Amino acid sequence: MSSSAPRIEYSEKYADDANEYRHVILPKDLAKTLPKSRLLTESEWRGIGVQQSRGWHHYAIHRPEPHILLFRRPLGTDPQSGRVDPELERKAREEYRSQYVRK
C-alpha cells in the first residue's frame, strides 16, 4: 500500500456530561460499500478496518457526509472490557464538570 492511499482517520475524543464521542472518517470508496439506512454493528465496523478500544457504538448516520461514522460510549467506560466502571465514571464526570460547568 502506498503512503498516498486513502486511510481511515480518527478524531480526538470529545465529551458531554454523559458520553464521550469521536468520529471516524472513512475513505469515500470504502464508505460506498456500507449500508446507507442503518447503523453498523461492532463486527461490521471492525470488519472494515476501524480500530478503537471497546465500548464504542455507532450511534448516528451523518447524512450529508455518510463517510463519517459517529461513535459514542458512556463516560467511565473501561477501554479493555467495554463496560462502565463506576469509579472511572465518577472521575470522568468530575473532569467534565471541572472543565465545562460554571460555578
C-alpha positions as CSV (number, residue, x, y, z in Angstrom):
1,M,0.0,0.0,0.0
2,S,1.4,3.4,-0.9
3,S,1.6,6.2,1.5
4,S,-0.8,8.2,-0.7
5,A,-3.5,5.6,-0.4
6,P,-6.6,6.8,1.5
7,R,-6.8,5.7,5.1
8,I,-9.2,5.7,8.0
9,E,-8.8,8.9,10.1
10,Y,-9.9,9.3,13.8
11,S,-10.9,12.4,15.6
12,E,-9.8,13.3,19.1
13,K,-12.4,12.3,21.7
14,Y,-14.8,14.9,23.0
15,A,-17.5,14.6,25.7
16,D,-20.6,15.9,27.3
17,D,-21.9,15.1,30.8
18,A,-23.0,11.6,29.8
19,N,-20.9,10.3,26.9
20,E,-17.6,10.6,25.1
21,Y,-17.6,10.8,21.4
22,R,-15.4,10.5,18.4
23,H,-15.9,10.5,14.7
24,V,-14.1,8.3,12.2
25,I,-13.6,9.4,8.6
26,L,-13.6,6.6,6.0
27,P,-12.1,6.8,2.5
28,K,-15.1,7.6,0.3
29,D,-14.6,4.5,-1.8
30,L,-14.9,2.3,1.3
31,A,-17.9,4.2,2.6
32,K,-19.8,3.5,-0.7
33,T,-19.8,-0.2,0.2
34,L,-21.6,0.3,3.5
35,P,-25.4,0.1,4.2
36,K,-27.0,3.5,3.9
37,S,-30.1,3.1,6.0
38,R,-28.9,1.5,9.3
39,L,-26.1,1.7,11.9
40,L,-23.2,-0.6,11.7
41,T,-22.7,-3.4,14.3
42,E,-19.3,-3.6,16.1
43,S,-18.3,-6.6,14.0
44,E,-19.2,-4.7,10.8
45,W,-17.2,-1.6,11.6
46,R,-14.3,-3.6,12.9
47,G,-14.5,-5.7,9.8
48,I,-13.9,-2.7,7.5
49,G,-10.8,-1.8,9.5
50,V,-12.0,0.7,12.1
51,Q,-9.8,0.2,15.2
52,Q,-10.7,1.5,18.6
53,S,-11.0,0.3,22.1
54,R,-14.0,-1.5,23.5
55,G,-17.4,0.1,24.3
56,W,-17.9,2.3,21.3
57,H,-21.2,2.3,19.4
58,H,-22.0,3.6,16.0
59,Y,-24.9,5.9,17.1
60,A,-25.9,8.1,14.1
61,I,-25.7,8.5,10.4
62,H,-24.4,11.9,9.2
63,R,-26.5,12.0,6.0
64,P,-24.6,14.9,4.4
65,E,-21.3,13.0,4.8
66,P,-22.0,9.3,5.1
67,H,-18.3,8.5,5.0
68,I,-18.1,10.0,8.6
69,L,-19.1,7.5,11.2
70,L,-20.3,8.9,14.6
71,F,-19.4,6.9,17.7
72,R,-20.2,7.3,21.4
73,R,-19.8,5.4,24.6
74,P,-20.8,6.2,28.2
75,L,-18.4,8.2,30.4
76,G,-16.3,5.9,32.5
77,T,-16.2,3.0,30.0
78,D,-13.3,0.7,30.7
79,P,-11.5,0.5,27.3
80,Q,-10.4,-3.1,28.0
81,S,-13.8,-4.5,28.9
82,G,-16.2,-2.1,27.2
83,R,-18.2,-1.9,30.5
84,V,-18.8,1.2,32.6
85,D,-16.6,1.2,35.7
86,P,-18.3,3.3,38.4
87,E,-15.0,4.7,39.6
88,L,-13.9,5.7,36.1
89,E,-17.4,7.2,35.5
90,R,-17.2,9.3,38.7
91,K,-13.7,10.6,37.7
92,A,-14.8,11.3,34.1
93,R,-17.9,13.3,35.3
94,E,-15.7,15.2,37.8
95,E,-13.3,16.0,35.0
96,Y,-16.1,17.2,32.7
97,R,-17.6,19.4,35.5
98,S,-14.2,20.9,36.3
99,Q,-13.7,21.9,32.7
100,Y,-17.1,22.8,31.4
101,V,-19.6,23.6,34.2
102,R,-19.6,27.2,35.5
103,K,-19.5,27.6,39.2
